[in-house]
Amino acid sequence: MRGWASPPESGTNAAQPVPAAPDLLMIMDAGAALNALAKFFQNSQTLTREEFSLLVSKSQNRDSGRKP
């Protein structure tokens, strides 16, 4: 079995692994993330990548407005 770093054999169309983006978000609470996005789009029509990252990151905070 070949490792991930090995180049593909010439002439093959094998899928190459894609390295994870260094700024990849870890979404632990998908419901909170979707809630935050839904609230955002009630008043806005566009969302930049930076805004998305900030919005989702804030939604994952355990103290993001939820009551115990």
N, C-alpha and C positions, 0 to 999 in steps of 0.2 A: 504494500500500500504506500502511495506517495504522500509526502507531507504537503502542507498548504503552501510552502514557499517554493515548491518545485514548479518550474515552468511547464506549460502544457506541451504535449507532443505536437509537432507540427502537423497541420492538416486536421486537427480535432476541433470540435466546437464545444468542448467541455466548459461548463460554467465556472467562472473564477470566483473565489470568495471575495466579498466586498468588506474592507475593513470598516469597523464601526467608527462613526464620526466622534471626535473627541468631546463634542458638546451634546452628545445624545442624552435625552431626558430619561430619567428613571421614573416611570409612572406607576406608583404603588396603589393609588386610589383612582381608578378609571372613572368612577361615578363623579367624583369631585372635579376631575379635569373636564369632563363633558358638561357638567353644570356650569363651570366657569366660562367655557366656550359659548354655551347657549346664552348666558347672560350678556356676554360681550356682543354677540351678534344681534341681540335685541335692539341695540342702539348704533351698531356699526356695520359696515358692509365689507370692509377689507381688514386684513390682519397680516402684518409683516411677520417674518420668521422670528425676529427679535421679540416682538410683542407676544407671539405664540409661546416662545420659550419662557418669557417672564410670567405670563398668565398661567401656564400649566405648572411652573415651578411654585408659584404662590399658592395654587390650589392644593398642592401636595403637603403644605404646612399643616400639621395637626391642629394648629390654633387658627385655622382659616375661617373662623366664624361659626364653627359647629359647636353645638351645646352638648356637654357630656351626658 
